[in-house]
Amino acid sequence: MSLDQLTNAAPAYNFAYLDEQTKRMIRRAILKGIAVPGYQVPFAAREMPMPYGWGTGGVQVTASVLGESDILKVIDQGADDTTNAVSIRNFFAKTANVELTTHTKEATVIQTRHRIPEEELQAHQTLVYQVPIPEPLRFLEPRETETRKMHALSEYGLIHVKLYEDIATHGHIATTYAYPVMVEGRYVMDPSPTPKFDNPKMHKSKALQLFGAGREKRIYALPPYTDVVSLDFEDHPFTIQEWPDTKCAMCGAEGVYFDEVILDDAGNNMFVCSDSDYCETRQSEGHLGPLNADYKERMQ
Amino acid sequence: MSLDQDLPLLSVKNLSHFYGQQLGCKNVNFDLYPGEVLAIVGESGSGKTTLLNCLSTQIIPTDGAVYYRNRKGQSDNLYEMNEAQQRILLRTDWGFVRQHPRDGLRMNVSAGANVGERLMALGDRHYGKIRDTALDWLEKVEIQADRIDDAPRTFSGGMQQRLQIARNLVTNPRLVFMDEPTGGLDVSVQARLLDLIRRLVSELGLSIIIVTHDLAVARLLSDRIMVMKDGEVIEQGLTDQVLDDPHQAYTQLLVSSILHVGS
């Protein structure tokens, strides 16, 4: 082999970056997680070429479940075009060469940072969550030995102490994201920092849901049609966020999860769908919100 | 019921614990009856706390057995129960008041949540009821109702200790372990706390095992006393009997070393 060939050869990545032995190990953890819904399975998380907090756990799970025929979608706070989503999508474009999409309907694997798409997921789809802190009891009980024991013995009084504190301080349960859920009546699980708006979508979802925490080295899973119940008090039942009388400024959607966008320094704002694909799909179908450029055109 | 009162609640048989080669406590035998307060006294390092930790299943002893009569009247060896059963006992039928409130309380959650935690652990899911019970208990331990939402770290030492007692008694336990509950408190606060414990004991018919090095506390609270030295029980009997007529040289020394102020 001549020298220029040696130096010019592209660095050889295994399909989807991770070597096959690592994927095997991660798939084993995933299978165990699916077998015991809500249970945090320890796994030997690898160093990934991105910082902790950028979704190293989710990326490893995605890399392990991705096949050549898969179609991948990556979202960050519901949007396909923000930094985290773009960088992870580029990462897999480079290392796995799979088909990429922004359409929820087309995707077979969706990696998400903190949102579940508005469009209902189907049985052939897999949703991969990036999880920063997998332990729902962590902020009340710092000892890992103790929290593991509490999970093992189903001692979950402590999680209600957190909700009690919310009501005592704010008059209502003020936890709005990472809202603890009970899985199949057995394990209390942190649904990653998704807004509680999305908690009901996890319940009996047709899609497989996988959770990967890279820094904490934990994987857990919700197999399809799993019972996922948000914890609450009898006299303070679980509710999701609501935006009464609010429509998406771009597509006119109601009853979805909204982002508030500040328009100027005079206090004007607008609400738009946090799920960018949902919003664009609606616009292409002819639904227009009041601040959409085409809407003004149509009005004239 | 009268039959139950005649049977020991806790029966300790030949309990010994070694930390490797180091002796913790050796050959301890005693029975504790319902409604009885037992004080374990002795100098530091005499094995009092080791014994208390063994009894409350925080440590599994090297040798011996402890039988606990549950509410159904069955007597089971604590060390043959599984960990889940032990932990259920510890947060329902038992209480544990620690010397340092920070070991027994959650310092960063409110007083109300501290009291309510055991209720929620038992499956109570009604905020209003939990709060009412918490208020009720704060009143019983003389903490003003308007402090219910304050974190215990804003409380004085005496208040923290009273809160710890409320937190433990909220599930109506039958047996409470106390490890130097008055340690580190000034005398007037100590006196109020002892008064409170005495009242609660008589109102609720609690059995208490209290570890203390303070003989005055033992005399005020306990029916029976057990004196420990170098890991062994050297003398036990009715409190007044032991303190007024100590037989062992060490107990005599202990009794005579109490400071008397005034005449």
Chai-1 contact restraints between the chains, C-beta under 6 A:
chainA,res_idxA,chainB,res_idxB,connection_type,confidence,min_distance_angstrom,max_distance_angstrom,comment,restraint_id
A,L153,B,A84,contact,1.0,0.0,6.0,A-B,restraint_1
A,G157,B,E117,contact,1.0,0.0,6.0,A-B,restraint_2
A,G157,B,M120,contact,1.0,0.0,6.0,A-B,restraint_3
A,G157,B,A121,contact,1.0,0.0,6.0,A-B,restraint_4
A,H160,B,M120,contact,1.0,0.0,6.0,A-B,restraint_5
A,V161,B,V109,contact,1.0,0.0,6.0,A-B,restraint_6
A,V161,B,A113,contact,1.0,0.0,6.0,A-B,restraint_7
A,V161,B,E117,contact,1.0,0.0,6.0,A-B,restraint_8
A,Y164,B,A113,contact,1.0,0.0,6.0,A-B,restraint_9
A,Y164,B,G116,contact,1.0,0.0,6.0,A-B,restraint_10
A,E165,B,V109,contact,1.0,0.0,6.0,A-B,restraint_11
A,E165,B,A113,contact,1.0,0.0,6.0,A-B,restraint_12
A,I167,B,Y127,contact,1.0,0.0,6.0,A-B,restraint_13
A,A168,B,S110,contact,1.0,0.0,6.0,A-B,restraint_14
A,A168,B,G112,contact,1.0,0.0,6.0,A-B,restraint_15
A,A168,B,D149,contact,1.0,0.0,6.0,A-B,restraint_16
A,F233,B,R125,contact,1.0,0.0,6.0,A-B,restraint_17
A,F233,B,Y127,contact,1.0,0.0,6.0,A-B,restraint_18
A,E234,B,R125,contact,1.0,0.0,6.0,A-B,restraint_19
A,E234,B,H126,contact,1.0,0.0,6.0,A-B,restraint_20
A,D235,B,H126,contact,1.0,0.0,6.0,A-B,restraint_21
A,D235,B,Y127,contact,1.0,0.0,6.0,A-B,restraint_22
A,D235,B,G128,contact,1.0,0.0,6.0,A-B,restraint_23
A,H236,B,Y127,contact,1.0,0.0,6.0,A-B,restraint_24
